[in-house]
Amino acid sequence: MKNLYKAVIVLEDGKIFSGYSSKKFEHIGEIVFTTSMTGYQKALTDPSYYDQILVMTYPLQGNYGTNQDQNESNKVQVKGFIIKELTDVPSHWKNKGTLKSFLNKNNIPFVTDVDTRALTKHLRRQGTMMGAISTGNNIKTILKHIQSFPKYGSEDIVSKVSTKKTSVKNHKSKGAPRVIIVDLGVKNNIKRILEKNGCNVIVVPHTLSYQEIESLHPDGIILSPGPGDPMQLLEIAGTVKQISESYPTLGICLGHQILGIAYGASSYKLPYGNRGSNHPVLDTTSKQVFITSQNHGYAIDPKGLEKNMKVSQVNLNDGHVEALNHSTLPVSSIQYHPEASPGPHDTEFIFNNFLNKIKKG
């Protein structure tokens, strides 16, 4: 790649990594990594990555180009992109442009030629932290900027990605179930799967009251994934509790965490988060293991859960809660992403189970 500027990644603990960029900039944010080997465009447009600086651990990026079908939202959500190697010669029959042109078109700064293996190992040892990507050379000044910047998760981020108005997409079949998605940062593929399964899909702002949701006459509710600390959303936990006591409800990722909080749990921040497409999850009843796609920095502490809300799945890497299931209500939640197709369809049955609960009334 020609016409590149020297760039640095500066972590809040003072660790520095070098690379190159195609433009001059300085951006500060929480630096996180994903171990997924594919899916860079889906990751870039995933609202759960909003305002974060994303490191791809797989060394080669851009090899299959970009196309509109790969977007999980209507814009790029990350604040910056860190990679080892960026190719200018993608090969795929759906390719509509290079990853470099996609990043530049969306004004997303990137740093390439970075030792992403060393960077990831450092974050695994020391934990996720704030940092900067910059073409500046005054490290002391960059560190001061990082130290004065608000910590990720210290404010409500969901309000930045949630829809501001209700939207409805009706299915052509008569009697199609009406599924409301409470938008905490919904991904396009969740809507696609519901539409494929014959649902009327209604996406609503996360701030809607129980009465406003009830007036839309839903048959079931999905609490979507999204970014940030669930403890910043305590004010909607009461609404979530009312919803789940009235309608079949499925929580996904952040939606899972808020549902857990609504039923008495708390949350905590993971050391470096779980982001990737190969995380093993054990069902505690069937003893079946699923390989899941995940993208979260927080998890549920089950202490305090109401007795009817049970932990039904756990993560085999670190033991944290991966699913909740209510013993008397058609209410459940999962920490991972069944819409992300890691297997490629290992856990898509989660949606079928939810729709079966709707059919049973």
C-alpha positions in Angstrom: 0.0 0.0 0.0 1.4 3.4 -1.0 1.3 6.9 0.6 1.0 5.6 4.2 1.7 7.6 7.4 3.4 6.1 10.4 0.8 5.4 13.2 0.8 4.1 16.7 -1.6 2.3 19.0 -1.1 3.6 22.6 -2.8 1.7 25.4 -3.7 3.4 28.7 -1.0 1.4 30.5 1.6 2.9 28.3 2.2 -0.1 26.0 2.8 1.0 22.4 2.4 -0.8 19.0 3.3 0.6 15.6 1.8 0.4 12.2 0.7 2.5 9.2 -2.4 4.4 8.1 -3.6 6.1 4.9 -4.6 9.3 6.6 -3.7 11.5 9.7 -6.0 11.2 12.8 -6.3 10.5 16.5 -9.1 8.4 17.9 -9.6 7.2 21.5 -11.8 4.3 22.6 -11.9 0.9 24.3 -9.7 -1.4 22.3 -11.2 -4.9 21.9 -10.3 -8.0 19.8 -12.3 -10.6 18.0 -11.0 -14.1 17.1 -13.3 -14.6 14.1 -11.5 -15.6 11.0 -14.1 -14.1 8.7 -16.9 -11.5 8.9 -15.0 -8.2 9.0 -17.8 -6.2 7.4 -20.4 -7.7 9.7 -18.2 -6.8 12.7 -17.6 -3.3 11.4 -21.4 -2.7 11.1 -22.4 -4.5 14.3 -24.0 -2.0 16.7 -22.5 -4.0 19.6 -19.1 -2.6 18.6 -20.3 1.0 18.7 -17.5 3.5 19.6 -14.9 0.7 20.1 -11.6 0.3 18.4 -11.6 -3.3 16.9 -8.6 -5.5 16.5 -8.9 -8.5 14.1 -6.7 -11.3 15.3 -6.8 -13.2 12.0 -3.9 -11.7 10.0 -5.4 -11.2 6.5 -8.4 -8.9 6.1 -10.3 -7.8 2.9 -9.7 -11.0 1.0 -13.3 -11.4 -0.1 -14.0 -7.7 -0.5 -17.3 -6.0 0.6 -20.9 -5.9 -0.5 -24.1 -4.4 0.8 -25.5 -7.8 1.9 -22.8 -8.1 4.6 -24.0 -5.0 6.6 -25.6 -5.6 10.0 -26.8 -2.0 10.3 -27.0 1.1 8.2 -23.6 2.4 9.0 -20.1 1.4 10.3 -20.2 1.3 14.1 -16.6 1.0 15.2 -14.4 4.0 16.0 -11.3 2.5 14.4 -9.9 -0.7 12.9 -6.6 -2.5 13.7 -5.2 -5.2 11.4 -2.1 -7.1 10.4 -2.5 -7.1 6.6 -5.0 -5.4 4.3 -5.2 -6.8 0.8 -6.1 -4.7 -2.3 -6.9 -7.7 -4.4 -10.1 -9.3 -3.1 -11.6 -12.3 -4.7 -15.4 -13.1 -4.4 -18.2 -13.3 -6.9 -20.3 -10.9 -4.8 -17.4 -8.4 -4.3 -18.4 -4.7 -4.9 -15.3 -3.0 -3.6 -12.1 -3.3 -1.5 -12.2 -3.2 2.3 -9.9 -0.2 2.1 -12.3 1.8 0.0 -15.2 0.7 2.3 -13.3 2.1 5.3 -12.3 5.3 3.6 -15.9 5.9 2.3 -17.2 5.6 5.8 -14.4 7.7 7.3 -13.2 4.9 9.5 -9.5 5.2 10.4 -7.5 2.0 10.3 -4.0 1.0 11.2 -2.3 -1.8 9.3 1.0 -3.7 9.5 0.4 -4.1 13.3 1.6 -7.1 15.3 -2.0 -8.0 16.2 -0.8 -11.3 17.8 1.3 -9.4 20.4 -1.4 -6.8 20.9 -4.1 -9.4 21.5 -1.8 -11.4 23.9 -1.2 -8.1 25.9 -5.0 -7.4 26.1 -5.6 -11.0 27.3 -2.9 -10.7 30.0 -3.8 -7.2 31.2 -7.5 -7.0 30.3 -9.4 -4.8 27.9 -8.5 -1.1 28.3 -8.8 2.3 26.7 -6.4 3.4 24.1 -5.7 5.6 21.1 -4.9 5.0 17.5 -2.9 8.0 16.2 -0.5 9.3 13.6 0.9 11.7 16.2 4.4 11.1 17.7 4.0 12.8 21.1 3.2 9.7 23.2 2.9 11.8 26.5 0.3 14.0 24.9 -1.6 11.0 23.5 -1.6 9.3 27.0 -3.0 12.5 28.6 -5.8 12.5 26.0 -6.6 8.8 26.9 -6.6 9.6 30.6 -9.0 12.5 30.2 -11.4 10.5 27.9 -14.5 9.0 29.5 -14.2 5.2 30.2 -16.2 2.9 27.9 -19.4 1.8 29.7 -19.5 4.9 32.0 -22.5 6.2 30.1 -25.6 4.9 28.2 -24.5 3.9 24.7 -27.7 2.2 23.6 -29.4 5.5 23.1 -26.8 6.2 20.3 -27.7 3.1 18.3 -31.4 2.4 19.1 -34.1 3.5 16.6 -35.9 6.7 17.4 -39.2 5.6 15.9 -41.2 2.4 15.5 -41.0 0.6 12.1 -43.2 -2.2 10.9 -42.5 -4.8 8.2 -45.6 -7.0 7.6 -45.3 -10.5 6.2 -47.5 -11.4 3.2 -49.1 -14.4 4.9 -52.3 -14.0 6.8 -52.2 -14.5 10.5 -48.4 -14.0 10.7 -47.3 -13.6 14.3 -46.4 -10.0 15.4 -42.9 -10.0 16.9 -41.7 -6.8 18.5 -37.9 -6.3 18.7 -36.9 -3.9 21.4 -34.0 -2.2 19.7 -30.9 -2.1 21.9 -28.7 -2.3 18.8 -30.4 -4.9 16.7 -28.6 -6.6 13.8 -30.1 -6.9 10.4 -29.9 -10.7 10.4 -32.2 -11.0 13.4 -34.9 -9.3 11.3 -34.1 -11.4 8.3 -34.5 -14.7 10.2 -37.9 -13.6 11.6 -39.1 -12.5 8.2 -37.9 -15.8 6.7 -40.0 -17.6 9.4 -43.1 -15.7 8.4 -43.3 -13.0 11.1 -44.5 -9.4 11.1 -41.5 -7.6 12.4 -42.0 -4.5 14.5 -38.8 -2.7 15.7 -39.4 -0.2 18.6 -37.2 2.2 20.6 -35.8 0.7 23.8 -37.4 3.5 25.7 -41.0 2.5 24.9 -43.2 1.9 28.0 -45.0 -1.3 28.6 -48.3 0.4 27.7 -46.9 1.6 24.4 -45.7 -1.9 23.6 -49.0 -3.4 24.6 -50.8 -1.0 22.3 -49.0 -2.6 19.3 -50.6 -6.0 20.1 -47.5 -8.2 20.0 -47.5 -12.0 20.1 -43.9 -12.1 21.3 -41.0 -9.9 22.3 -37.3 -10.1 21.4 -34.8 -8.0 23.5 -32.0 -7.4 21.0 -28.2 -7.3 21.4 -26.5 -4.0 21.8 -23.4 -2.2 23.2 -22.3 -1.1 26.6 -22.8 -1.9 30.3 -26.3 -3.3 31.1 -26.2 -1.6 34.5 -26.6 1.7 32.6 -30.1 0.5 31.5 -31.6 -0.2 34.9 -34.5 2.1 34.2 -35.9 -0.2 31.6 -35.6 -3.4 33.7 -39.0 -2.8 35.2 -40.6 -2.5 31.7 -38.7 -5.7 30.7 -40.1 -7.5 33.7 -43.7 -6.4 32.8 -43.2 -7.5 29.2 -41.9 -10.9 30.0 -44.7 -11.6 32.4 -47.2 -10.8 29.6 -45.7 -12.2 26.4 -43.3 -14.9 25.2 -39.9 -13.2 25.5 -36.4 -13.9 24.1 -33.4 -11.9 25.2 -30.2 -12.0 23.1 -26.8 -10.8 24.4 -27.5 -7.4 26.0 -31.1 -8.3 26.0 -30.2 -11.5 28.0 -28.3 -9.4 30.5 -31.1 -6.9 31.0 -33.6 -9.8 31.4 -31.4 -11.3 34.0 -31.2 -7.9 35.9 -35.0 -7.6 35.7 -35.2 -11.0 37.5 -32.8 -10.0 40.3 -29.3 -10.7 38.9 -26.5 -8.2 38.5 -23.7 -7.9 35.9 -20.0 -7.6 35.8 -17.3 -6.8 33.3 -15.3 -9.6 31.8 -11.5 -9.2 31.8 -11.2 -9.0 28.0 -14.7 -10.0 26.8 -15.8 -12.8 24.6 -15.7 -11.9 20.9 -15.4 -14.5 18.2 -17.2 -17.4 16.5 -15.9 -20.5 18.3 -17.0 -20.2 21.9 -18.2 -23.6 23.4 -21.4 -23.5 25.4 -22.8 -26.4 27.5 -26.5 -27.0 28.0 -26.7 -28.1 31.6 -29.8 -30.3 31.0 -29.1 -32.1 27.7 -25.2 -31.9 28.1 -25.0 -30.9 24.5 -22.3 -28.5 23.5 -22.8 -25.7 21.0 -20.2 -23.7 19.2 -21.4 -20.1 19.3 -20.7 -16.7 18.0 -20.2 -14.1 20.8 -19.6 -10.3 21.1 -19.9 -9.0 24.7 -17.7 -7.4 27.4 -20.2 -8.0 30.3 -21.8 -11.1 31.8 -24.6 -12.0 34.3 -23.9 -12.8 38.0 -26.7 -15.2 38.8 -26.7 -14.5 42.5 -30.0 -12.9 43.4 -31.9 -14.4 40.5 -35.5 -15.2 41.4 -36.1 -18.9 42.0 -38.1 -19.4 38.9 -35.4 -18.1 36.6 -32.8 -20.8 36.1 -29.3 -20.8 34.5 -29.6 -23.3 31.6 -26.3 -22.9 29.8 -22.8 -22.0 30.7 -19.6 -21.1 28.9 -17.0 -23.9 28.9 -14.1 -21.5 28.7 -14.7 -19.4 31.7 -18.0 -20.7 33.2 -20.1 -17.5 32.9 -23.8 -17.7 32.3 -24.8 -18.2 28.7 -28.6 -18.8 29.0 -31.5 -18.3 31.3 -34.9 -20.1 31.3 -38.0 -19.4 33.3 -39.6 -22.4 34.8 -43.2 -21.3 34.4 -43.3 -18.5 31.8 -42.3 -18.7 28.1 -39.3 -16.6 28.8 -35.7 -17.3 28.0 -32.4 -15.6 27.0 -29.0 -16.4 25.6 -25.7 -14.6 25.8 -24.5 -15.6 22.3 -25.7 -14.8 18.8 -27.9 -17.4 17.0 -28.2 -15.1 14.1 -24.5 -15.0 13.4 -24.4 -18.5 11.9 -21.1 -19.8 13.2 -21.8 -23.4 12.4 -23.4 -22.1 10.1 -26.8 -22.7 11.7 -26.0 -24.5 14.9 -28.1 -22.4 17.2 -30.7 -20.9 14.9 -33.2 -23.3 16.5 -33.4 -20.7 19.3 -35.7 -18.7 17.1 -37.8 -21.7 16.2 -38.2 -22.5 20.0 -39.3 -18.9 20.6 -41.8 -19.0 17.7 -43.2 -22.3 19.0 -43.8 -20.7 22.3 -45.8 -18.0 20.5 -47.9 -20.7 18.7 -48.7 -22.3 21.9 -50.1 -19.1 23.2 
